[in-house]
Amino acid sequence: MPFSSQIIIFACDYISLKILDMRYVLLVVFSSLLLIYCAGPVEERSTSVGSDGWLRGVTDEKFEIVAGQFGGFARSMMDVHHRYVEMYWAGEDENWQYAEYQLDEMRKSIEDGFERRPARAASGQHFMDVVIPEMANAIAEEDKQIFDEAFELMTLQCNSCHAMEQVAFIQIHKPEVRTGAVMRR
C-alpha cells in the first residue's frame, strides 16, 4: 500500500476517533445534566448568621425574619413623621435646600412603605401624585408664606389619608416644638 494511502487511512481513522470522542463527551455532559436536573433541589442546610447567630434558618426563613424587621407601613410613617417635622422647621428657617431634602426623603419612605404594603398605595397615590409635587413647588418658590400655606394643605391631606386607612385617630398638626438640631443661622 502506498504511503499516501496509509496517511489517508490514518487520517480517516483519527477523524472517526475524534468524532466518537466528541460524541462520548457530549453524551457524558448531557447525562450529567439530566441527572442533576432529575435529582431535584438539594435540601438546604439551616445556618446561623449575624452577631451571636441571631439570624437562623434556611434562606427563605432568613428573608422572612429580615422582612419582619422592616415592619409594615407604620415603620415608614415613623420616618415620614420625622421628615415632616424637619421639613416644617426648615421652611420656618427658610433653609430651602434642607426642606427639599426632607421632602424627597419623605417621598422615598412612603414609596418603601408601599413596596412592603401594596394595599396602602391606593389611598396614598393622590398624596404622591399631587400633594408632594405641590409641596415641592412651594419649596422651590422660596417664599415662607407660600410654604406655610402648602404645609397646611399637606397636613390636611395627611389626616385625610389616615381617615381613608381607618386610622383617623392619628391626627397630625403643625409642629410646635423643635426637636431636631438642624437650624439655619
N, C-alpha and C positions, 0 to 999 in steps of 0.2 A: 504494500500500500504506500502510495507516495506520501511524502512528508506533509504536503499541503492538505491532503485528505485527512491525515491524522489531526492536524490543527483544527480543521473544521469539525471533526467528530468530537474532539476535546472541548471546543467552544460550545457546541450544542449540548453536550453533557453538563458543562459548567452552568450554562444558562438554565437548563432544566432543574439542576440542583438549586440554583438561586430562586427560581420561581417556586419550587417546593418549599424552600426555606421561608420565603415571604409568606406563602400560604400558611405554613406552620405558625409563624409569628402572629399573623392576623387571627388564626384560629385560637391561639392561646390568649391573646388580648381580648378578643370578643368573648370567649368563655369566661375569662376572669371578670369582665364587666357584668356579664349575665349573672354570675354567681353573687357578686356584690349586690346587684340590684334585687335579686330574688331573696337574698338573705334578710332584707328588710332593715329598718332602722336599728341601730345598736342602742341598747338601753343606756341612757346617760347616768353617770355616777353622781350622787349628791355630793356637793363640796361646800366648803365654807370659805368666805372671803370677808374682807373688811377688818378693821381693827377689832381684835378679840373674836373674829369669826362670826360676827353678828348676822351676816347675810348667808343663810344656809339654804340648801336645796338644789334641785336641778335648775337649769337656765330659766325655764318658764316660771317656776316658783320664785326665783330671784327677781324676775321682772315684775311679778305681781307685788312683791314686797316693796320694791323701789317705787312702783306706781302709787302704792298706798302712802308712801312718804310724801309724795307731791300733793296728795289730798284732792279735793274736788274744787268747785268754783269758789268756795269760801276762802281758800288759801290765796287765790288770785285777788279776791276782794280785799283781803288784808293789805296786799301790796298796792292795790288801786287807792285804798284809803290814804295810805302814806303819800302816794303821788299827788292825790287830790289836795291834801293839806299843804304839801311843799309847793305845789303849783300856785295855790292861793297866796301864800306868803311871798313867793317870787313875784307875782303880779303886784302885790301891795308895795313891794320894794322896787318895782319897775326893773326887775332883773329878767328881761325878756328871754334871754338865752336859757336861763335856768327854767323858766316857765315852759318854754318849748320842749326842753329836755324831759321835764316831768310829764308833760302830756304825751310825748312819744313813748316813754316807758309805761305809762298808764295803758296806752293802746296795746302795747306788747303783752302786758299782763292779762288784759281782757282776752286777747287772742289765745294766749296759753290756756286760759280757763275754758274757752270754747273748745279747744282741742281735747281737753280732758272731759268736758261735759257738753257734748254737741247739742243736747236738748236745750241748753241755755241760749244758744245762738239766735234763735228766732226772736226772743224778746230783746236781745241786745243789739240786733242788727241796725236798728234806727240810731242807736247811740253811736255805733261805729261809723255808719254812713253819713250821718247828719251832724250829731252833736259834737263829736271830736273835730271834724273839719271846721265847724263854726268856731269852736274854741281856738283852733289853730289860726284861723283868720283874725280873730280878736287879738291874739298874742302878736301876730305879725304887724298889726296896726300900731303897737307900742304906745297905746293910749290907756291910761288907768281906768277911765270911766267906761270905755268900750269893754275892757277886760272884765270889770266888775259886773256889768250887765250880762255878758256872756257867761260868766261864772255862776251868776244867779240862775240863768236858764239851764245850765248844766246840772246844777244841784236839783232843780225841779225834775229834770229828765232822769237823774239817778233814782230819785224817790219813786218816779213813775215805773221805772224798770223793776224796782223792788216790789211794787204792788203787783205787777204782772207775774212775778215769780213767787207769789204767795208769801212774801216776807215783808209786807207793808209795815210791820212793826220796826223795821230798820229804816229810820228816818235820819238823813244826814242834813247838816246845815253848815253855813259858812263858819270856818274855824274862828274861835275867839282867843285862843291861847297858842302862841308859837311854841312848838315842841322841838323843832329842828334847829340845827346850829348854823345853817347856811343863811347868811344875810348879806345884802349888798350895802356896802358902806359908802 
